[in-house]
């Protein structure tokens, strides 16, 4: 995802690439995912944070060990809260920096660009990391029953976009055996900049096939119009599913508690949850997703990507 979305738009059924493999889905198809949405971990994280920072604890594990079982909130009944929290212990340990003499080194600003206090910065990053892990599991479960390739195809002729971009980590480039474009011109701009990168005398997105591009902000796979991800077979099977890029593990509900800014190692506090309405399971489960966001005290943003 690029900049934070501001426009709400439902356009899923305009996607002809999806229609080719359309499968009608109902809530009954998503029971496992609904159960996960009904047990969000962030309310428990807030409890741990409060008890750790206000109590005589040196380590976060001590707080978790003393948590009662079960725990019931206004939203959910947690039968095994300790087990659930221990699965996120790596991130929860970041809270210990608030009690350490070394402190924490986090650059987090609010929407006005002003720095927030250390407690807010640390707690927000902890919540962001934990929710990313939780949503990866939830999205993986929800995606399976849909049988679509919506995330794996470029724009069709009815869409306004000229291309779709899939951001990649440097080590994920080798997953895709396509042409790489790495030049001073590409490194000096981003894919969505007004000044369009030219390749062989034409805008980069007019190339006939997908390609890898090294931009100012890193690598991405560009899918031009009427193209598909090179890792996608004709039958819709993903050839790199086991090792698929990180971004492909997170469709189509995203944590936006924090977002990266244009400054290195800086975050902006957004306190939001984004759900992409092109996706069939987001369309069917908007009520459950809204309840999940409310339980996590996040604003829900609904937005279509393919327009």
C-alpha positions as CSV (number, residue, x, y, z in Angstrom):
1,X,0.0,0.0,0.0
2,X,1.2,3.5,-0.7
3,X,-0.2,6.6,1.0
4,X,-3.1,6.3,3.4
5,X,-6.4,6.0,1.6
6,X,-9.0,8.7,1.9
7,X,-11.7,7.7,-0.6
8,X,-14.3,5.1,0.0
9,X,-15.3,3.3,-3.1
10,X,-16.9,-0.2,-3.7
11,X,-16.0,-1.4,-7.2
12,X,-15.4,-5.1,-6.8
13,X,-17.9,-6.3,-9.4
14,X,-16.3,-4.1,-12.1
15,X,-13.3,-6.3,-12.2
16,X,-13.5,-8.6,-15.2
17,X,-10.4,-10.5,-14.2
18,X,-12.3,-11.7,-11.1
19,X,-15.5,-12.5,-13.0
20,X,-13.6,-15.1,-15.0
21,X,-13.3,-17.1,-11.8
22,X,-16.3,-15.7,-9.8
23,X,-17.5,-17.8,-7.0
24,X,-20.4,-16.8,-4.9
25,X,-19.5,-16.8,-1.2
26,X,-21.6,-16.5,1.9
27,X,-20.8,-16.0,5.6
28,X,-21.1,-19.7,6.1
29,X,-17.9,-20.1,4.0
30,X,-15.9,-18.0,6.5
31,X,-16.6,-19.5,9.9
32,X,-13.0,-20.1,10.9
33,X,-12.1,-16.5,10.0
34,X,-15.1,-15.1,11.7
35,X,-14.1,-16.9,14.9
36,X,-10.7,-15.3,14.7
37,X,-12.2,-11.8,14.1
38,X,-14.3,-12.4,17.2
39,X,-11.3,-12.9,19.4
40,X,-9.0,-9.8,18.7
41,X,-5.8,-9.8,20.8
42,X,-5.4,-6.0,21.1
43,X,-7.8,-5.7,24.1
44,X,-5.6,-8.2,26.0
45,X,-2.5,-6.3,24.9
46,X,-3.9,-3.1,26.4
47,X,-4.4,-4.9,29.7
48,X,-0.9,-6.2,29.7
49,X,0.5,-2.8,28.9
50,X,-1.4,-1.1,31.7
51,X,-0.5,-3.8,34.3
52,X,3.1,-3.8,33.3
53,X,3.6,-0.1,33.3
54,X,1.8,0.5,36.5
55,X,2.9,-2.6,38.5
56,X,6.1,-3.9,40.0
57,X,7.1,-6.0,37.1
58,X,10.5,-6.3,35.5
59,X,9.4,-8.4,32.5
60,X,6.3,-8.6,30.5
61,X,6.2,-12.4,31.0
62,X,5.5,-11.8,34.7
63,X,2.3,-10.0,33.8
64,X,1.1,-12.7,31.4
65,X,1.8,-15.4,34.0
66,X,-0.5,-13.7,36.5
67,X,-3.4,-13.1,34.0
68,X,-6.6,-14.9,35.0
69,X,-8.2,-17.5,32.8
70,X,-10.7,-17.1,31.2
71,X,-11.0,-13.4,30.6
72,X,-14.3,-11.9,29.4
73,X,-14.6,-8.4,27.9
74,X,-17.5,-6.6,26.4
75,X,-16.7,-8.1,23.1
76,X,-15.2,-11.5,23.6
77,X,-14.6,-14.4,25.9
78,X,-10.9,-15.5,25.9
79,X,-10.6,-19.0,27.1
80,X,-6.8,-19.1,26.9
81,X,-5.6,-15.5,27.1
82,X,-2.1,-16.4,28.4
83,X,-1.4,-18.7,25.4
84,X,-2.7,-16.1,23.0
85,X,-0.5,-13.4,24.5
86,X,2.6,-15.6,24.6
87,X,2.3,-16.1,20.9
88,X,3.1,-12.3,20.6
89,X,5.7,-12.1,23.3
90,X,8.5,-11.0,21.0
91,X,6.6,-7.8,20.2
92,X,5.3,-7.3,23.8
93,X,8.9,-7.3,25.1
94,X,9.3,-3.9,23.3
95,X,7.3,-2.4,26.2
96,X,10.2,-3.2,28.5
97,X,12.2,-0.4,26.9
98,X,9.8,2.1,28.7
99,X,11.2,0.9,32.0
100,X,14.8,0.6,30.9
101,X,17.4,3.2,31.6
102,X,18.3,3.1,27.9
103,X,14.7,4.2,27.0
104,X,13.4,3.7,23.5
105,X,14.4,5.3,20.2
106,X,11.2,5.6,18.1
107,X,10.3,8.5,15.8
108,X,6.5,8.6,15.8
109,X,4.6,11.7,14.8
110,X,0.9,12.5,14.8
111,X,-1.1,13.7,11.7
112,X,0.1,17.2,12.3
113,X,3.8,16.1,12.2
114,X,4.4,16.6,15.9
115,X,6.3,14.0,17.9
116,X,4.3,11.9,20.3
117,X,5.5,10.8,23.8
118,X,7.5,7.7,24.3
119,X,4.7,5.7,25.8
120,X,2.3,6.4,22.9
121,X,5.1,5.7,20.4
122,X,6.1,2.3,21.9
123,X,2.5,1.1,22.6
124,X,1.5,2.0,19.0
125,X,4.4,0.1,17.4
126,X,3.7,-2.9,19.7
127,X,0.0,-2.9,18.6
128,X,0.9,-2.4,14.9
129,X,3.3,-5.4,14.9
130,X,0.9,-7.7,16.8
131,X,-2.0,-6.8,14.6
132,X,0.0,-7.4,11.5
133,X,0.7,-10.9,12.7
134,X,-2.9,-11.5,13.7
135,X,-4.3,-10.2,10.4
136,X,-1.9,-12.3,8.4
137,X,-3.4,-15.3,10.0
138,X,-7.0,-14.0,9.6
139,X,-6.6,-13.0,6.0
140,X,-5.0,-16.3,5.1
141,X,-8.0,-18.2,6.4
142,X,-10.5,-15.9,4.8
143,X,-8.8,-15.8,1.4
144,X,-9.0,-19.6,0.7
145,X,-12.8,-20.0,0.2
146,X,-13.0,-17.1,-2.3
147,X,-11.1,-18.8,-5.1
148,X,-10.3,-15.5,-6.9
149,X,-7.1,-13.9,-8.2
150,X,-8.1,-10.3,-7.6
151,X,-4.8,-9.4,-6.0
152,X,-2.7,-11.0,-8.7
153,X,-3.9,-9.2,-11.9
154,X,-3.3,-5.9,-13.5
155,X,-6.1,-3.4,-14.4
156,X,-8.6,-4.4,-17.0
157,X,-9.9,-2.1,-19.8
158,X,-12.7,-0.7,-17.6
159,X,-10.4,0.6,-14.9
160,X,-8.9,4.0,-14.5
161,X,-5.5,2.7,-13.3
162,X,-2.7,2.1,-15.9
163,X,-1.0,-0.4,-13.7
164,X,-0.9,-2.1,-10.2
165,X,2.2,-2.1,-8.0
166,X,3.2,-4.9,-5.7
167,X,5.9,-3.7,-3.2
168,X,8.7,-6.2,-2.6
169,X,11.5,-6.6,-0.2
170,X,14.9,-6.9,-1.9
171,X,15.2,-10.6,-1.1
172,X,11.8,-11.3,-2.7
173,X,12.9,-10.2,-6.2
174,X,14.2,-13.7,-7.2
175,X,10.7,-15.1,-6.9
176,X,9.8,-13.5,-10.2
177,X,11.9,-14.3,-13.3
178,X,11.1,-11.1,-15.2
179,X,13.0,-8.2,-16.6
180,X,14.6,-5.9,-14.0
181,X,14.7,-2.1,-14.4
182,X,17.3,-0.4,-12.1
183,X,18.6,3.0,-13.2
184,X,19.3,6.4,-12.0
185,X,15.9,7.5,-13.4
186,X,14.0,4.8,-11.5
187,X,15.9,5.3,-8.2
188,X,15.1,9.0,-8.3
189,X,11.3,8.7,-8.2
190,X,8.4,6.5,-7.1
191,X,6.0,4.6,-9.3
192,X,3.1,7.0,-8.6
193,X,5.1,10.2,-9.1
194,X,3.7,12.8,-11.5
195,X,7.0,12.7,-13.4
196,X,6.6,9.3,-15.1
197,X,9.7,7.0,-15.6
198,X,10.3,6.5,-19.4
199,X,11.5,3.1,-20.6
200,X,12.5,2.8,-24.3
201,X,10.8,6.1,-25.0
202,X,7.4,5.3,-23.4
203,X,5.9,5.3,-19.9
204,X,7.1,2.3,-17.9
205,X,3.6,1.0,-17.4
206,X,3.1,0.6,-21.2
207,X,5.5,-2.3,-21.3
208,X,3.6,-5.4,-22.4
209,X,4.8,-7.6,-19.6
210,X,5.2,-7.4,-15.8
211,X,8.6,-6.1,-14.7
212,X,10.6,-5.5,-11.5
213,X,11.5,-1.9,-10.8
214,X,13.9,-0.4,-8.3
215,X,12.3,2.9,-7.1
216,X,13.4,5.5,-4.6
217,X,11.5,3.6,-1.9
218,X,12.6,0.1,-3.0
219,X,11.6,-2.7,-5.3
220,X,8.2,-3.5,-6.7
221,X,6.5,-5.7,-9.3
222,X,4.6,-3.7,-11.8
223,X,1.5,-5.3,-13.4
224,X,0.5,-3.4,-16.6
225,X,-3.0,-3.5,-18.0
226,X,-4.4,-7.0,-18.9
227,X,-1.4,-8.7,-17.3
228,X,-1.1,-11.2,-14.4
229,X,1.5,-11.9,-11.8
230,X,4.3,-14.1,-13.3
231,X,3.8,-16.4,-10.3
232,X,0.2,-17.1,-11.2
233,X,-0.8,-20.2,-13.3
234,X,-3.7,-20.2,-15.7
235,X,-5.8,-22.2,-13.3
236,X,-5.3,-19.6,-10.6
237,X,-2.7,-21.5,-8.6
238,X,0.2,-19.5,-7.1
239,X,3.6,-21.0,-7.9
240,X,5.3,-19.2,-5.1
241,X,2.6,-19.5,-2.4
242,X,4.8,-21.0,0.3
243,X,7.5,-18.3,-0.1
244,X,5.1,-15.5,-1.4
245,X,6.0,-11.9,-0.7
246,X,5.1,-10.3,2.6
247,X,2.6,-8.0,1.0
248,X,0.8,-11.0,-0.6
249,X,0.2,-12.4,2.9
250,X,-1.9,-9.5,4.0
251,X,-4.9,-9.0,1.7
252,X,-7.3,-7.4,2.3
253,X,-7.6,-6.1,5.9
254,X,-4.7,-4.0,7.0
255,X,-3.5,-2.5,10.2
256,X,-2.9,1.2,10.0
257,X,-2.2,2.0,13.6
258,X,1.1,3.3,12.3
259,X,2.2,4.0,8.7
260,X,5.7,4.8,7.3
261,X,6.3,8.4,6.3
262,X,8.7,9.7,3.7
263,X,11.4,10.0,6.3
264,X,13.6,7.0,7.1
265,X,12.6,5.1,10.2
266,X,9.7,7.4,11.0
267,X,6.1,6.5,11.6
268,X,2.8,8.4,11.5
269,X,0.1,7.6,14.0
270,X,-3.2,6.8,12.2
271,X,-5.1,4.5,14.6
272,X,-7.1,2.9,11.8
273,X,-8.0,-0.4,10.2
274,X,-8.2,-0.5,6.4
275,X,-10.5,-3.0,4.6
276,X,-10.3,-3.2,0.8
277,X,-13.8,-3.5,-0.5
278,X,-12.8,-5.0,-3.9
279,X,-12.3,-8.3,-1.9
280,X,-15.2,-10.7,-1.7
281,X,-14.7,-11.6,2.0
282,X,-14.5,-7.9,3.0
283,X,-17.8,-7.4,1.2
284,X,-19.5,-10.3,3.0
285,X,-18.0,-9.6,6.4
286,X,-18.2,-5.8,6.8
287,X,-20.2,-6.1,10.0
288,X,-17.7,-8.5,11.6
289,X,-14.8,-6.4,10.5
290,X,-16.4,-3.3,11.9
291,X,-16.9,-5.0,15.2
292,X,-13.3,-6.2,15.2
293,X,-12.1,-2.6,14.6
294,X,-14.3,-1.2,17.4
295,X,-13.0,-3.8,19.9
296,X,-9.5,-2.7,19.0
297,X,-10.5,1.0,19.3
298,X,-9.6,1.7,15.7
299,X,-11.4,3.7,13.0
300,X,-12.5,1.5,10.1
301,X,-11.7,2.8,6.6
302,X,-13.4,1.0,3.7
303,X,-11.8,1.6,0.3
304,X,-11.7,0.1,-3.1
305,X,-8.4,-0.3,-4.8
306,X,-9.4,-1.1,-8.4
307,X,-11.3,1.7,-9.9
